């Protein structure tokens, strides 16, 4: 006899039985900030890390699409299913592009076009790599703070995320070494699967990992890869948005046998997020497994976008647009830095990024920037938004995030709104100093 409530065909269950992963997924705090911006038209949002609407390649994309569709054979190929790995001509071109960014001939570049995967934005590739490598209880090491959309998603994978401090030159190698040594002493080194770093103009701080630190980071990862290789995910989403000097070569330059580094880039920041196309150069041993996972989900990313982007790269449209973006965002960054210098009271400091979309603000420790604090409500009443810094810290069980920091973005607002938004923010800060 089966005990329990008898099933009544007229009674309907009230909920679905969600999976553990679905129940573990964390709501992204940026969603609330974006909703506030939509609900209040007079609000100046320095929060969302979106791109400048006026700088999107509208005319260029229309012309590329017309040219592509005017050729029947090319149009039919672009409108048909593509391969899971991505359009081979685009992959070959992207491999050459990565080599050029690293200042080497393609023949000297680790990897090959066959180890390059095109995905639905670099976010999909981040999730594929997490799915490939992470079991519940495994450890991912990242910067403190870091890109919170991905570190938040790691919670759903059951990962334990541990943070390593940054300074003005990026993540500190000695602290990475110390953390791995401590995990080894605890008998937990085998649980370390991934080191995740945003190496160029980092989201959220705007800081770049200095060229002289990259060999040390790779030496440390290789030294602690004892029973299995630790994968370094180098998220280079903002690499092309460099406004001063030349960006340093990637970590891949220090992994000549290409055994540890997955180098990820995207078209979202340097061209158009609406085309939803990213790409990554993976260690050969991960490619087949990543393709199988991806194939089970989408059979390949947007094929039309890939053909359009190949044409953009071949015709010089992409390179010219990147140069335009660099000039546009450099001006907007300078406007934000000048406004901060003009309006912020003593005791407030900020980063001076050489690229990307973000400035990281540090207020006196007595000022709480969290959503529940009085400063947040004062900002709203004055019509300005920034991202509370605590949102940007991973859920490291051994550390407590500071609550006196803030991420500002100059991506979307125009120059006048940046000046006024910073002025309003400074007014809110001055009432709490």
N, C-alpha and C positions, 0 to 999 in steps of 0.2 A: 504494500500500500504506500502510495506517495503522499507524504504529509505536506501540509501547507495550504494556501488559499486555492480553492478550486477555480480553474479558468472559466470565466463567463464570457462567452462569445460577444456579448453586448458591451463589455468593458474594454476601453482602448487605453493602452499604455500612454503615459503623459510625456515621456521623454525618449530620445534615442540613447542607445548604449554607446557613447563615444569611446574611441580608442584611448589608450593611455597617452599617446602622443598628442592627440587633440586636446585632452584634458590638461596637458602640461603646457600647451602653447600659451605664451604670455601676450597680453594685449600690448600693442606698441603705444607708448605714451604720446608719441608725436601725433597720433590720431586726434586726441583731444585738442591739441594746439591748432591743428589744421581746421577742426570743426569750429573753434572759436573765431578763427580768421574769416571763415565763410559767413558765420552768423553776424559778424560785426564789420560792415564795409569800411568804417573809419579806422579800423585797427590796422596799424602798420606791423606786419609780421617780419621780424628778423629771425624767425624760428625755422621755417621749412627750408630744407636744403634742395630746393628746386632750382631749375635753370631760368635764365632771363627769357621771358616770353618774346621780347622784341629782338632777341639775338638768335631765335630759332631759324633754321635754314628753309624758310617757306618757299621762296622763289626758286632756290637751288633744287629743292626736292621735287617741285612741280616740273622743272625742266628735265631733271634726271628721269622722272617717271614717264614723261612724254617720250623721251628718246628710247627708253627701254621698251615701252609698249608699241612703239612705231615699227619695231622689227618683229615680225610675226614669230620667227623661230625663237628668238630670245625671250619674247613675251610668253610664249607657251611653256618654255622651260622654267621661267620664273614663277609662273602661276600654277605649276604642277607641284606635286610633292617633291621635297628635296631629300637629302640623306640625313641620317641622324647626326653624323659627325659635323655636317655643315658643307656648304658649297666649296668644292675643292679649290677652285680658282681664288675664292676669297681667302681660304686658309693659307694658300701659298703666298698671297699678297700680304696677309697679316704677319706671317712668319718673317718676311722681308722687312716689314714695318718694325717689328720688335727688334730685329737685328740692327736696323738703322738707329733706333733709339738707344741701343746699347753701344753704338759706335763700332760695330764689327760687321764683317761680311757675313752673309747668310751661312756660308760654309763653316765659319768659325763659331756660329751660334749653337749652344746646346739644344738638343731636341731636333725636331723636323716638322714640316707641315702636317705629317701624319699624326703627330702627338699634340696637335692643336685642335681644340674642340670649340665650335660655335654654339652658343646657348642663348636662351631667352633672357637677355641681360646677364650681367655677372652674378646677380643674386641667385639665379638658378644654378650656376656652377658652384657657388658657395654651398648651397644645399645639397647638391650631388656629392660633393667631396665629404661633407659631414655625414651623409647617408652611407657613403662607402667605408668610412673609417671609424665612426664613433658608435660605441655601444653605451648603454646606461652605466654611469660610473666612470667612464673614461674622462681624461683631463685635456682641456684645451687651454693653452697659455696665450694671452693677448696683452696688449698695452693697457695701462691704467691711467686715463680712460681709453675707450675704444669705440668702434662703430656699433652702436647699440642695437640696430635692427638685426644684425647677424648674431651678436652675443646673446640677445634676447631669444632668438630662434633656437640657439643651442640648448636652451632649457628644455625644449620639447624633445630633443634628442637624448635627454638624460645626462648631458655632459656637466662636469664640474669645471667652471671657468675660473682661471687664476690670473691675476693681473700683475704686470711688471711696470714699474714707474717709467715715465718719460721725463726728459729735460729738453732744453732748447735744441738738442741734436737728435732727438728721437728716443726710441726705447734704449734703456741703459743695459749694455751687454753684461756687466758684472752682476746686475740683479737677476737677469735671466739665468746666468750660471748658478747663482746662489739658490734660486728657486728649484732648478733641476737637481742640484746637489741635495737639497733638503728632501725632495720627493724620493730621491734614490735612498737616502738614509731611512726614510719611512717605509721602504719596500714598495713604493707606488710608482716607480719610474716606468714600469711596463704599461701603466694606464695612460701615460702621456702619448697622445696620438698626433696632435697638431699644435703648431705655433702660428697664430694668425696675426699679421701685421699689415696695417695700411701705411705704406712706406713713403708716399708722396703727399704732402700737404694734407695731413691726416684729418679725417672726420672723426672727432670733433675739434681738434686743437689747432689745425692748420700746420702742424710741425712735420718736418721731413726727416727721415732716417738718413743721417750723414753718411757719405761715401766711406769714410774711414772706419765707421762702425760695422759696415756690412760684412767684411771678412770675419770679424770676431763673432758676430751672430751666427754665421754659418759654421764656423769652427766649433762653437758650443753645441749646436744642434747635432752635428756629426759625432761629436765626442760622446753625447748621451744617447745616441741611437745604437743601443747595445743589442737588444733582442729583436727589435724591429726598427725600421726607419721612422723617424719623426718627420712628418710633412710640414714644410713651411708654406703657408698660403700667403703669397705676397699680393695683396690687393692694391693694384696700382690705378684705381679708378680716376684719380686726379692728376696722373702723370703728365698728360698733355696740357693741362691748365697750369703751366709754369710761367710766371711773369718776370722773373729775374734770373739771369744766368741760365746755365744748362742743368737740367735735372741729372742727378748721378745715375750711373748704370744700375740695373736691377740686381737683386740678390742672385739671380741666375748666373751672373758673371762669376760668382764664387762657388758655383756648383757645376763645374765643367762636365762632369759625367751625367748630369741631370738626374740625380737620384733623390733629391729632397725638396725641390722648389716647384710649386705650381704658381705660375705668374698669370694673374688675372687682370684684364683690362676691359673697357667697355666703350661703346659709341654713345652712351647716354649723356655723359658730361661733355665730351668734346664735339658732339654733333647733334643728336636728337634722342631724347629718352623715349619718344613715341614709337620709334622703330624697334625698341626692345631687343637689342642685339649686344651681347657681350661675347668674350672669348677668353680662352685660357690655354697656356702651354703647360702640359702636364708631364710628369715622369711617365715614360713609356708603359711601365707596369700598371698604371692606373687607367690608361686610356680605354682599354677594352671593357673593363668593368663599368667605367663611367658611361660609355656608349650604351651598354646593355641597360643600365638604370634609366638613362634618358629615353632610350627607345621604348621602354615600357610605359613612359609617361606621355610622350608627344610625337614620336617618330621623326623628330627634327624640328628645329625652330623655324620661324617665319622665313620662307624661301624667297618671297618677293623682296623683303627688306635686305636680305643678303645680296641679291643681285643688284639692288639699287646702291648699296654701300660699296660694293666692288667698283661700280661705275664711278661713284664719288671719289674713290681713291685713285682710280686710273686716270681720271680727267683733271686731277688737282683740286677739285671742288672741296674735298675734305680738308686738305692742307690749308687752303685759303680760308676756310671757315674757322679752323683752329686758330689761325693768326688773328682773325677778327675777334674771336672770343677772348683771346689773351689780352688784346687792347681794351675791350669792353670791361672785363672783370678786373683788370689792373686798375682802371680808373675808379671803379666802384669800391675796390678794396681801399684805395688811397683816400676816397671820400670818407669811408667808415673810420679809418685810422685817424684822419684829421678831426673828425667829429668827436671821437673818443678823447683825443688830446685837448680839444676845446672845452668839452662839457663835463667830463668825469671828474669827481672830486679826488683829492689826495687819498692814497691808500688803495686805489683801484688800479690793477695792472692788466695787461692783455698781450697776447701773442701778435707777432707781425709776420704773417705768412708770406712766403714767396710764391704762392699760387693757391689753387683750390678755391673754396667758397666760404671758408669759416675763419672766425676770430674767436679765441677762447678768453673769456673775461674772468678775472679773479678779484673778488670783493674782499673786504675785511672779514675775518672768520666769524665775526659776530652777526653778520647779515645772512639770513637764511633765504636762499633763492628757490627753495623747493615749492612745488605747487600748493602746498598747504600753508606756506608762510605768508606773512603780511606784505612782503615785497611783491609777490606774484599778483595779489589782488590790487595793489597800488599800480602796478604796470598795466593791468587790464583797465583800470579806471582812467588811466591816462592815454590808453589806446595804443599800446605797444606790446609785442610779445618777443621773448627769447626762450631758448630751451633751457630749463633747469639743468645745471651740470650733473646733478646726481643721476639723471636719466642715462647719462653716457657712460656710467661705470658698470662693468659686468658684475654679476651676482657672485662675487668671490666670497666663499664662506669664511675666509680668514681675515677679511678686511671690511672696513666701514667707509662708504663713500663720503667725501667731504660735501658740505651743503652750502658752500659759499661761492660757487662758480656758475658760469653760464656760457652756452654756445650761441653765438650770433652768426647769421648768414647774410651775405650781401648778394646772393644769387638772384632773387626775384625782384626786390624793390628797386625803383629808380633812384637816381642820385639824390633828388630832393627828399624822397621818403627816407632814405638812409640817414640823411642829416637830421631830419625831424624825428625819426624813430630813436636815434641815439640821444637827441636832446631830451625827449620824453623819458627815456630810460634813465638818463642821468638825473633828471628831476625826481624820479621815483627813488633812486639810490640815495640821493642827498637827504631825503626824509628819514633814512634809516642809519645814516653814518653817525 
